[in-house]
Amino acid sequence: MKKFETDIDTADGAMNTFVAYPEGNAPCPPVIMYMPSSGIRDELRDMAARLAGHGYVVLLPNVYYRMARVVDIDANRLFDEDYAPVKEFMNALNNGYGNELSISDTKSIVAFADGQSYVKKGPVGVVGYCMGGRLALSAIGAFPERITAMASLYGGKLVTDLPDSPHLSATGMTGELYFGIAENDAYVPMEMNERLRVHLDSAGTNYRFDIYPGTEHGFCFPKRYCYAPEADARHWSAIIDLFERRLTT
């Protein structure tokens, strides 16, 4: 497995990005993995490498690069009183990274991927966790001609009342969307998911909703207090199946 950090040139500077892909001579399809609000921890790099092992070039960008090169927040401590300043910092970073900036950065990531010999030309996949679910949905809406598969795991702010709400571009999406939803999510109300479902149905979008019983926000991350091994295995099966069908055939 090749694993390294590189800087991707964007309209606003250098976006430090973790890249992983299998050893060998054959180029692999690209998948962009969008981080949660808490930033990029080693467990997320491990997840990127795990996905790459199935035959993909996985690009994991630090989307906070305009504000901080390194963000590594322990989500298990977000409800601790002494961690309140860190939580405020995290919220400020999240709120400062809007969908317009994300779409601009995604354009730069795709352009970077297109210029690499180890990346197969053609469709792109995206997957995001927490905040990353919003970024993934925004990406496929902005670039439906290139991004053909999207997975959002307990994504937040997928439906808002703002004019740039990610769900509004559903009509133009021609790819396939997967939503993995935590049943007991303190950050993502089920009402938002239902609003999204109604909108996707009306737009004729090709999508799948999976509600993971008994899970909480963050259940895919092995170091989280709420880690759910069976649900995590199910999520891996779902996204691997999605990318195999949409990126390799």
Backbone as CSV, one residue per row, in Angstrom:
resi,resn,N_x,N_y,N_z,CA_x,CA_y,CA_z,C_x,C_y,C_z
1,MET,0.837,-1.194,0.000,0.000,0.000,0.000,0.878,1.251,0.000
2,LYS,0.614,2.158,-0.930,1.277,3.461,-0.942,0.470,4.410,-0.070
3,LYS,1.136,5.079,0.860,0.481,6.041,1.736,1.409,7.236,1.909
4,PHE,0.876,8.424,1.661,1.705,9.620,1.800,0.824,10.858,1.947
5,GLU,1.452,11.947,2.367,0.791,13.248,2.460,1.283,14.108,1.308
6,THR,0.385,14.881,0.731,0.762,15.797,-0.332,-0.083,17.062,-0.222
7,ASP,0.362,18.121,-0.861,-0.402,19.362,-0.915,-1.071,19.475,-2.277
8,ILE,-2.357,19.769,-2.269,-3.109,20.003,-3.499,-3.326,21.501,-3.636
9,ASP,-2.943,22.059,-4.766,-3.117,23.492,-5.008,-4.591,23.807,-5.220
10,THR,-5.083,24.802,-4.494,-6.459,25.261,-4.646,-6.457,26.763,-4.898
11,ALA,-7.633,27.311,-5.088,-7.742,28.756,-5.301,-7.313,29.543,-4.081
12,ASP,-7.274,28.886,-2.909,-6.968,29.591,-1.666,-5.719,29.089,-0.963
13,GLY,-4.914,28.268,-1.629,-3.689,27.812,-0.998,-3.466,26.321,-1.157
14,ALA,-2.593,25.789,-0.301,-2.214,24.380,-0.365,-3.045,23.574,0.631
15,MET,-3.788,22.594,0.115,-4.644,21.753,0.947,-3.912,20.433,1.223
16,ASN,-3.442,20.273,2.461,-2.735,19.044,2.799,-3.694,17.863,2.773
17,THR,-3.263,16.796,2.106,-4.143,15.665,1.781,-3.411,14.342,1.974
18,PHE,-4.068,13.401,2.635,-3.551,12.049,2.782,-4.015,11.234,1.576
19,VAL,-3.098,10.485,0.987,-3.400,9.690,-0.198,-2.994,8.238,0.068
20,ALA,-3.848,7.312,-0.319,-3.541,5.884,-0.191,-4.037,5.151,-1.427
21,TYR,-3.221,4.209,-1.922,-3.651,3.367,-3.034,-2.786,2.111,-3.076
22,PRO,-3.268,1.043,-3.716,-2.530,-0.229,-3.731,-1.253,-0.150,-4.558
23,GLU,-0.260,-0.916,-4.151,0.957,-1.055,-4.957,0.601,-1.715,-6.287
24,GLY,1.348,-1.388,-7.313,1.110,-2.003,-8.614,1.178,-0.980,-9.720
25,ASN,1.067,-1.449,-10.932,1.209,-0.574,-12.092,-0.125,-0.068,-12.638
26,ALA,-1.218,-0.758,-12.326,-2.506,-0.384,-12.902,-3.110,0.797,-12.141
27,PRO,-3.562,1.833,-12.839,-4.232,2.939,-12.152,-5.556,2.502,-11.560
28,CYS,-5.960,3.159,-10.472,-7.181,2.802,-9.749,-8.166,3.965,-9.763
29,PRO,-9.470,3.675,-9.682,-10.469,4.744,-9.630,-10.304,5.589,-8.363
30,PRO,-10.597,6.886,-8.446,-10.435,7.764,-7.292,-11.688,7.846,-6.428
31,VAL,-11.469,7.916,-5.123,-12.534,8.168,-4.158,-12.058,9.271,-3.214
32,ILE,-12.873,10.296,-3.052,-12.580,11.357,-2.086,-13.293,11.015,-0.783
33,MET,-12.541,11.004,0.311,-13.117,10.754,1.628,-13.111,12.072,2.412
34,TYR,-14.311,12.525,2.786,-14.432,13.794,3.497,-14.495,13.547,5.008
35,MET,-13.723,14.317,5.722,-13.550,14.115,7.163,-14.744,14.629,7.962
36,PRO,-14.872,14.162,9.213,-15.884,14.711,10.110,-15.426,16.047,10.694
37,SER,-16.277,16.679,11.459,-15.953,17.978,12.049,-14.714,17.929,12.921
38,SER,-14.453,16.774,13.517,-13.339,16.655,14.459,-11.981,16.554,13.788
39,GLY,-11.932,16.541,12.475,-10.660,16.553,11.776,-10.171,15.173,11.382
40,ILE,-8.883,15.089,11.071,-8.290,13.847,10.580,-7.434,13.221,11.680
41,ARG,-7.918,12.111,12.195,-7.173,11.340,13.188,-6.601,10.091,12.509
42,ASP,-5.723,9.397,13.221,-5.110,8.205,12.629,-6.156,7.166,12.235
43,GLU,-7.234,7.067,13.008,-8.246,6.062,12.669,-8.909,6.371,11.330
44,LEU,-8.997,7.662,10.984,-9.573,8.014,9.688,-8.591,7.698,8.565
45,ARG,-7.307,7.932,8.802,-6.303,7.517,7.810,-6.352,6.000,7.603
46,ASP,-6.526,5.270,8.700,-6.626,3.812,8.585,-7.845,3.408,7.758
47,MET,-8.947,4.139,7.922,-10.144,3.852,7.141,-9.916,4.147,5.665
48,ALA,-9.199,5.238,5.385,-8.874,5.565,3.992,-8.020,4.470,3.366
49,ALA,-7.038,3.979,4.123,-6.175,2.912,3.616,-6.967,1.615,3.434
50,ARG,-7.895,1.353,4.337,-8.714,0.147,4.210,-9.537,0.188,2.933
51,LEU,-10.139,1.325,2.639,-10.913,1.452,1.410,-10.001,1.337,0.191
52,ALA,-8.822,1.946,0.268,-7.870,1.867,-0.848,-7.494,0.422,-1.146
53,GLY,-7.452,-0.392,-0.114,-7.098,-1.792,-0.299,-8.063,-2.560,-1.171
54,HIS,-9.239,-2.003,-1.410,-10.212,-2.644,-2.289,-10.036,-2.210,-3.748
55,GLY,-8.957,-1.448,-4.014,-8.645,-1.112,-5.398,-8.943,0.311,-5.790
56,TYR,-8.762,1.267,-4.856,-9.057,2.672,-5.130,-7.903,3.565,-4.710
57,VAL,-7.834,4.710,-5.351,-6.990,5.794,-4.854,-7.877,6.645,-3.954
58,VAL,-7.589,6.651,-2.674,-8.407,7.402,-1.730,-7.681,8.679,-1.349
59,LEU,-8.366,9.794,-1.512,-7.821,11.108,-1.189,-8.589,11.659,0.002
60,LEU,-7.886,11.942,1.087,-8.485,12.410,2.328,-7.952,13.809,2.626
61,PRO,-8.667,14.849,2.192,-8.156,16.211,2.354,-8.472,16.816,3.728
62,ASN,-7.556,17.641,4.209,-7.833,18.459,5.380,-8.580,19.703,4.900
63,VAL,-9.886,19.668,4.982,-10.679,20.769,4.424,-10.592,22.039,5.261
64,TYR,-9.985,21.951,6.440,-9.794,23.132,7.290,-8.480,23.852,6.981
65,TYR,-7.825,23.505,5.875,-6.467,23.987,5.618,-6.348,25.506,5.615
66,ARG,-7.418,26.212,5.313,-7.360,27.675,5.328,-7.144,28.213,6.742
67,MET,-7.585,27.426,7.728,-7.556,27.876,9.116,-6.557,27.115,9.974
68,ALA,-6.294,25.848,9.626,-5.372,25.032,10.426,-4.873,23.862,9.603
69,ARG,-3.576,23.595,9.655,-2.995,22.468,8.926,-3.275,21.136,9.620
70,VAL,-3.431,21.178,10.941,-3.674,19.954,11.698,-4.849,20.179,12.637
71,VAL,-5.873,19.338,12.524,-7.011,19.342,13.445,-7.259,17.898,13.846
72,ASP,-7.035,17.612,15.116,-7.140,16.244,15.635,-7.858,16.317,16.981
73,ILE,-9.174,16.280,16.923,-10.014,16.495,18.103,-10.578,15.170,18.592
74,ASP,-10.519,14.952,19.901,-11.048,13.732,20.499,-12.558,13.881,20.685
75,ALA,-13.321,13.278,19.787,-14.782,13.419,19.845,-15.373,12.797,21.097
76,ASN,-14.642,11.894,21.744,-15.144,11.283,22.977,-15.217,12.282,24.127
77,ARG,-14.556,13.418,23.971,-14.499,14.401,25.064,-15.356,15.646,24.804
78,LEU,-16.139,15.622,23.758,-16.872,16.832,23.381,-17.912,17.259,24.406
79,PHE,-18.319,16.355,25.285,-19.297,16.728,26.303,-18.638,16.965,27.667
80,ASP,-17.312,16.924,27.727,-16.590,17.234,28.965,-16.509,18.747,29.151
81,GLU,-16.711,19.200,30.366,-16.689,20.642,30.625,-15.339,21.258,30.277
82,ASP,-14.254,20.580,30.617,-12.928,21.151,30.364,-12.541,21.119,28.884
83,TYR,-13.364,20.475,28.066,-13.104,20.403,26.624,-13.945,21.414,25.844
84,ALA,-14.702,22.225,26.579,-15.610,23.175,25.935,-14.901,24.119,24.956
85,PRO,-13.723,24.666,25.286,-13.049,25.539,24.312,-12.690,24.814,23.013
86,VAL,-12.330,23.528,23.131,-12.006,22.755,21.935,-13.257,22.542,21.085
87,LYS,-14.368,22.258,21.747,-15.624,22.080,21.022,-16.026,23.370,20.319
88,GLU,-15.838,24.515,20.970,-16.151,25.803,20.342,-15.265,26.029,19.120
89,PHE,-13.987,25.659,19.248,-13.060,25.779,18.117,-13.518,24.907,16.958
90,MET,-13.910,23.666,17.259,-14.386,22.753,16.232,-15.626,23.314,15.535
91,ASN,-16.566,23.834,16.317,-17.789,24.397,15.733,-17.481,25.593,14.841
92,ALA,-16.503,26.406,15.257,-16.124,27.564,14.444,-15.523,27.120,13.114
93,LEU,-14.705,26.063,13.157,-14.129,25.536,11.920,-15.226,24.999,11.005
94,ASN,-16.128,24.230,11.573,-17.236,23.653,10.802,-18.079,24.748,10.171
95,ASN,-18.490,25.710,10.983,-19.351,26.784,10.476,-18.644,27.663,9.456
96,GLY,-17.313,27.696,9.526,-16.554,28.515,8.591,-16.279,27.838,7.264
97,TYR,-16.667,26.569,7.160,-16.408,25.834,5.926,-17.730,25.519,5.247
98,GLY,-18.144,26.432,4.391,-19.436,26.304,3.729,-19.378,25.454,2.473
99,ASN,-20.536,25.221,1.903,-20.638,24.350,0.728,-19.946,24.937,-0.496
100,GLU,-19.968,26.256,-0.624,-19.305,26.882,-1.775,-17.800,26.635,-1.737
101,LEU,-17.197,26.785,-0.557,-15.764,26.505,-0.423,-15.474,25.038,-0.709
102,SER,-16.332,24.159,-0.206,-16.130,22.736,-0.417,-16.185,22.370,-1.896
103,ILE,-17.121,22.942,-2.620,-17.237,22.658,-4.052,-15.982,23.134,-4.792
104,SER,-15.475,24.302,-4.402,-14.240,24.804,-5.010,-13.072,23.866,-4.727
105,ASP,-12.985,23.387,-3.485,-11.900,22.469,-3.131,-12.041,21.128,-3.858
106,THR,-13.265,20.648,-3.982,-13.488,19.383,-4.677,-13.059,19.485,-6.133
107,LYS,-13.329,20.602,-6.749,-12.881,20.818,-8.132,-11.364,20.677,-8.231
108,SER,-10.651,21.224,-7.239,-9.188,21.133,-7.236,-8.718,19.707,-6.996
109,ILE,-9.425,18.971,-6.142,-9.052,17.577,-5.872,-9.209,16.736,-7.134
110,VAL,-10.318,16.913,-7.831,-10.554,16.143,-9.061,-9.497,16.489,-10.113
111,ALA,-9.161,17.772,-10.216,-8.136,18.184,-11.179,-6.783,17.565,-10.822
112,PHE,-6.469,17.535,-9.525,-5.227,16.895,-9.082,-5.234,15.419,-9.450
113,ALA,-6.327,14.737,-9.150,-6.426,13.308,-9.439,-6.252,13.034,-10.933
114,ASP,-6.839,13.879,-11.751,-6.755,13.688,-13.199,-5.311,13.764,-13.707
115,GLY,-4.460,14.441,-12.950,-3.075,14.599,-13.381,-2.115,13.546,-12.861
116,GLN,-2.623,12.546,-12.135,-1.754,11.528,-11.544,-1.816,10.230,-12.349
117,SER,-0.655,9.650,-12.614,-0.590,8.427,-13.411,-1.212,7.235,-12.706
118,TYR,-1.267,7.267,-11.369,-1.809,6.136,-10.612,-3.323,6.209,-10.463
119,VAL,-3.936,7.253,-10.998,-5.393,7.417,-10.913,-6.023,7.077,-12.254
120,LYS,-6.997,6.205,-12.227,-7.716,5.820,-13.442,-8.642,6.944,-13.879
121,LYS,-8.627,7.254,-15.140,-9.499,8.298,-15.669,-10.938,7.793,-15.702
122,GLY,-11.870,8.657,-15.379,-13.266,8.250,-15.410,-14.015,8.700,-14.175
123,PRO,-15.016,7.924,-13.757,-15.883,8.347,-12.662,-15.157,8.432,-11.323
124,VAL,-15.702,9.290,-10.471,-15.154,9.543,-9.140,-16.204,9.166,-8.103
125,GLY,-15.757,8.625,-6.975,-16.646,8.352,-5.856,-16.348,9.291,-4.698
126,VAL,-17.332,9.513,-3.843,-17.136,10.333,-2.648,-17.818,9.659,-1.471
127,VAL,-17.192,9.780,-0.302,-17.782,9.269,0.932,-17.444,10.251,2.046
128,GLY,-18.412,10.497,2.931,-18.173,11.438,4.011,-18.864,11.023,5.283
129,TYR,-18.267,11.404,6.390,-18.773,11.090,7.719,-19.066,12.384,8.462
130,CYS,-20.250,12.432,9.118,-20.623,13.619,9.900,-20.668,14.828,8.949
131,MET,-19.895,15.869,9.222,-19.814,17.019,8.325,-19.475,16.566,6.909
132,GLY,-18.656,15.529,6.806,-18.259,15.040,5.493,-19.411,14.548,4.644
133,GLY,-20.506,14.113,5.280,-21.683,13.726,4.519,-22.265,14.897,3.752
134,ARG,-22.276,16.056,4.397,-22.726,17.281,3.714,-21.821,17.602,2.539
135,LEU,-20.527,17.484,2.742,-19.577,17.813,1.683,-19.691,16.836,0.517
136,ALA,-19.935,15.567,0.830,-20.088,14.565,-0.233,-21.335,14.825,-1.062
137,LEU,-22.437,15.163,-0.393,-23.676,15.440,-1.119,-23.539,16.705,-1.957
138,SER,-22.865,17.715,-1.425,-22.619,18.937,-2.200,-21.773,18.631,-3.427
139,ALA,-20.800,17.720,-3.260,-19.888,17.406,-4.358,-20.607,16.736,-5.519
140,ILE,-21.417,15.723,-5.237,-22.090,15.020,-6.334,-23.128,15.915,-6.992
141,GLY,-23.685,16.840,-6.232,-24.622,17.784,-6.821,-23.947,18.778,-7.748
142,ALA,-22.696,19.152,-7.403,-21.968,20.147,-8.199,-21.310,19.536,-9.431
143,PHE,-20.934,18.256,-9.335,-20.206,17.611,-10.441,-20.847,16.276,-10.820
144,PRO,-22.103,16.309,-11.225,-22.800,15.050,-11.532,-22.219,14.322,-12.732
145,GLU,-21.497,15.028,-13.583,-20.923,14.385,-14.761,-19.675,13.566,-14.411
146,ARG,-19.056,13.833,-13.269,-17.843,13.109,-12.870,-18.064,12.206,-11.667
147,ILE,-18.839,12.682,-10.703,-19.038,11.912,-9.475,-20.281,11.048,-9.647
148,THR,-20.088,9.739,-9.646,-21.188,8.826,-9.956,-21.659,8.026,-8.749
149,ALA,-20.961,8.156,-7.613,-21.332,7.393,-6.417,-21.021,8.216,-5.185
150,MET,-21.991,8.301,-4.278,-21.824,9.061,-3.054,-22.340,8.280,-1.871
151,ALA,-21.574,8.299,-0.770,-22.025,7.698,0.479,-21.902,8.725,1.592
152,SER,-22.972,8.904,2.335,-22.991,9.798,3.489,-23.332,8.971,4.717
153,LEU,-22.442,9.003,5.714,-22.692,8.294,6.958,-22.978,9.312,8.048
154,TYR,-24.195,9.221,8.579,-24.737,10.160,9.579,-24.346,11.604,9.258
155,GLY,-24.584,11.968,7.992,-24.258,13.321,7.539,-25.189,14.360,8.138
156,GLY,-24.626,15.494,8.533,-25.411,16.584,9.101,-25.613,17.718,8.107
157,LYS,-26.664,18.485,8.305,-26.977,19.663,7.484,-27.114,19.298,6.001
158,LEU,-27.674,18.136,5.729,-27.946,17.759,4.341,-29.135,18.525,3.791
159,VAL,-30.031,18.911,4.685,-31.204,19.716,4.329,-31.251,20.907,5.263
160,THR,-31.171,22.091,4.686,-31.319,23.321,5.459,-32.254,24.252,4.705
161,ASP,-32.531,25.403,5.294,-33.369,26.396,4.626,-32.537,27.424,3.870
162,LEU,-31.250,27.193,3.761,-30.362,28.122,3.063,-30.363,27.837,1.565
163,PRO,-30.051,28.840,0.746,-30.104,28.643,-0.708,-29.062,27.670,-1.241
164,ASP,-28.011,27.373,-0.449,-27.003,26.426,-0.917,-27.134,25.061,-0.249
165,SER,-28.307,24.759,0.285,-28.516,23.462,0.925,-28.180,22.340,-0.053
166,PRO,-27.395,21.340,0.372,-26.959,20.281,-0.552,-28.097,19.549,-1.245
167,HIS,-29.228,19.411,-0.580,-30.302,18.604,-1.161,-30.919,19.245,-2.393
168,LEU,-30.743,20.548,-2.558,-31.423,21.263,-3.638,-30.921,20.879,-5.023
169,SER,-29.718,20.303,-5.099,-29.185,19.927,-6.417,-29.554,18.504,-6.815
170,ALA,-30.452,17.885,-6.071,-30.790,16.483,-6.323,-31.330,16.249,-7.730
171,THR,-32.032,17.210,-8.275,-32.643,17.026,-9.594,-31.599,16.736,-10.660
172,GLY,-30.410,17.306,-10.522,-29.381,17.126,-11.538,-28.452,15.960,-11.289
173,MET,-28.673,15.213,-10.216,-27.781,14.102,-9.893,-28.144,12.871,-10.719
174,THR,-27.152,12.337,-11.409,-27.388,11.149,-12.220,-26.728,9.913,-11.639
175,GLY,-25.937,10.087,-10.581,-25.263,8.963,-9.945,-26.141,8.307,-8.890
176,GLU,-25.510,7.490,-8.063,-26.212,6.737,-7.026,-25.782,7.237,-5.652
177,LEU,-26.758,7.415,-4.766,-26.506,7.960,-3.440,-26.849,6.936,-2.360
178,TYR,-26.003,6.877,-1.341,-26.245,5.993,-0.205,-26.183,6.811,1.085
179,PHE,-27.189,6.625,1.937,-27.243,7.332,3.212,-27.319,6.313,4.348
180,GLY,-26.287,6.297,5.190,-26.284,5.463,6.379,-26.648,6.336,7.580
181,ILE,-27.728,6.013,8.241,-28.310,6.895,9.258,-28.266,6.231,10.623
182,ALA,-27.732,6.950,11.610,-27.737,6.461,12.984,-29.141,6.640,13.565
183,GLU,-29.644,5.604,14.197,-31.018,5.667,14.723,-31.150,6.687,15.847
184,ASN,-30.136,6.810,16.686,-30.188,7.720,17.833,-29.081,8.757,17.697
185,ASP,-29.334,9.763,16.869,-28.304,10.734,16.524,-28.581,12.067,17.204
186,ALA,-27.698,12.457,18.132,-27.875,13.705,18.860,-27.620,14.927,17.986
187,TYR,-26.958,14.733,16.843,-26.591,15.851,15.979,-27.457,15.942,14.726
188,VAL,-28.005,14.814,14.289,-28.771,14.786,13.034,-30.174,14.275,13.337
189,PRO,-31.150,15.156,13.426,-32.515,14.717,13.751,-33.114,13.876,12.633
190,MET,-33.909,12.902,12.995,-34.543,12.044,12.000,-35.466,12.848,11.088
191,GLU,-35.974,13.958,11.591,-36.853,14.809,10.786,-36.123,15.330,9.550
192,MET,-34.821,15.643,9.697,-34.040,16.095,8.554,-33.922,14.980,7.509
193,ASN,-33.682,13.766,7.978,-33.581,12.644,7.051,-34.889,12.405,6.305
194,GLU,-36.005,12.579,7.000,-37.305,12.393,6.349,-37.555,13.476,5.310
195,ARG,-37.163,14.696,5.616,-37.292,15.784,4.631,-36.445,15.476,3.396
196,LEU,-35.256,14.948,3.627,-34.384,14.589,2.511,-35.006,13.478,1.679
197,ARG,-35.555,12.476,2.334,-36.178,11.365,1.615,-37.303,11.857,0.701
198,VAL,-38.162,12.704,1.233,-39.283,13.241,0.448,-38.767,13.999,-0.770
199,HIS,-37.724,14.806,-0.561,-37.180,15.601,-1.665,-36.542,14.702,-2.733
200,LEU,-35.787,13.702,-2.308,-35.145,12.810,-3.275,-36.177,12.018,-4.072
201,ASP,-37.250,11.612,-3.404,-38.322,10.909,-4.117,-38.940,11.803,-5.181
202,SER,-39.187,13.046,-4.820,-39.821,13.969,-5.771,-38.900,14.289,-6.940
203,ALA,-37.579,14.240,-6.698,-36.607,14.547,-7.748,-36.271,13.328,-8.596
204,GLY,-36.737,12.149,-8.191,-36.446,10.934,-8.933,-34.999,10.483,-8.796
205,THR,-34.391,10.800,-7.678,-32.983,10.481,-7.458,-32.795,8.995,-7.165
206,ASN,-31.697,8.449,-7.647,-31.338,7.059,-7.376,-30.614,7.004,-6.035
207,TYR,-31.310,6.576,-4.994,-30.713,6.614,-3.661,-31.182,5.436,-2.826
208,ARG,-30.466,5.234,-1.727,-30.831,4.210,-0.747,-30.620,4.762,0.658
209,PHE,-31.603,4.583,1.506,-31.527,4.961,2.920,-31.374,3.688,3.748
210,ASP,-30.406,3.681,4.653,-30.271,2.599,5.626,-30.243,3.206,7.027
211,ILE,-31.183,2.801,7.857,-31.157,3.210,9.256,-30.499,2.088,10.055
212,TYR,-29.492,2.437,10.830,-28.732,1.461,11.613,-29.288,1.417,13.031
213,PRO,-30.026,0.365,13.367,-30.705,0.304,14.669,-29.726,0.351,15.850
214,GLY,-30.132,1.105,16.863,-29.372,1.156,18.102,-28.063,1.905,18.047
215,THR,-27.789,2.602,16.948,-26.502,3.287,16.803,-26.608,4.766,17.139
216,GLU,-25.446,5.354,17.427,-25.330,6.782,17.672,-24.408,7.400,16.629
217,HIS,-24.391,8.714,16.593,-23.510,9.466,15.706,-22.062,9.052,15.963
218,GLY,-21.367,8.644,14.906,-19.972,8.255,15.047,-19.741,6.769,15.165
219,PHE,-20.755,5.963,14.909,-20.643,4.522,15.165,-19.630,3.809,14.281
220,CYS,-19.171,4.449,13.192,-18.221,3.807,12.287,-16.771,3.883,12.776
221,PHE,-16.504,4.726,13.773,-15.128,4.975,14.186,-14.735,4.081,15.359
222,PRO,-13.730,3.216,15.185,-13.393,2.216,16.199,-13.000,2.776,17.552
223,LYS,-12.505,4.019,17.599,-12.046,4.570,18.875,-13.114,5.406,19.583
224,ARG,-14.293,5.488,18.998,-15.383,6.247,19.626,-16.093,5.398,20.677
225,TYR,-16.595,6.073,21.691,-17.327,5.370,22.751,-18.548,4.630,22.195
226,CYS,-19.085,5.139,21.077,-20.325,4.599,20.514,-20.070,3.618,19.378
227,TYR,-18.842,3.175,19.218,-18.518,2.273,18.121,-19.409,1.033,18.152
228,ALA,-19.954,0.686,16.977,-20.851,-0.470,16.856,-20.275,-1.402,15.789
229,PRO,-19.559,-2.442,16.188,-18.845,-3.286,15.218,-19.720,-3.869,14.121
230,GLU,-20.898,-4.391,14.474,-21.750,-5.002,13.451,-22.252,-3.960,12.462
231,ALA,-22.623,-2.786,12.979,-23.078,-1.718,12.093,-21.938,-1.219,11.222
232,ASP,-20.745,-1.145,11.791,-19.582,-0.723,11.023,-19.318,-1.686,9.876
233,ALA,-19.370,-2.982,10.152,-19.166,-3.982,9.095,-20.223,-3.834,8.004
234,ARG,-21.430,-3.541,8.402,-22.514,-3.350,7.430,-22.256,-2.118,6.566
235,HIS,-21.742,-1.054,7.178,-21.445,0.165,6.433,-20.338,-0.081,5.416
236,TRP,-19.313,-0.856,5.804,-18.242,-1.163,4.861,-18.770,-1.977,3.684
237,SER,-19.604,-2.937,3.957,-20.179,-3.756,2.898,-20.970,-2.892,1.916
238,ALA,-21.716,-1.927,2.460,-22.560,-1.073,1.612,-21.728,-0.174,0.706
239,ILE,-20.702,0.464,1.264,-19.950,1.409,0.435,-19.046,0.681,-0.554
240,ILE,-18.516,-0.464,-0.173,-17.687,-1.225,-1.110,-18.530,-1.716,-2.281
241,ASP,-19.730,-2.192,-1.985,-20.637,-2.624,-3.047,-20.989,-1.457,-3.968
242,LEU,-21.248,-0.287,-3.389,-21.601,0.894,-4.170,-20.465,1.260,-5.135
243,PHE,-19.240,1.355,-4.608,-18.139,1.789,-5.447,-17.757,0.729,-6.484
244,GLU,-17.899,-0.521,-6.149,-17.623,-1.562,-7.140,-18.570,-1.450,-8.324
245,ARG,-19.831,-1.212,-8.041,-20.818,-1.147,-9.125,-20.692,0.120,-9.950
246,ARG,-20.362,1.222,-9.307,-20.395,2.517,-10.002,-19.047,2.997,-10.533
247,LEU,-17.949,2.462,-10.001,-16.639,2.973,-10.404,-15.807,1.981,-11.187
248,THR,-16.119,0.698,-11.091,-15.221,-0.295,-11.706,-15.860,-1.061,-12.854
249,THR,-17.117,-0.776,-13.151,-17.757,-1.508,-14.258,-18.065,-0.571,-15.418
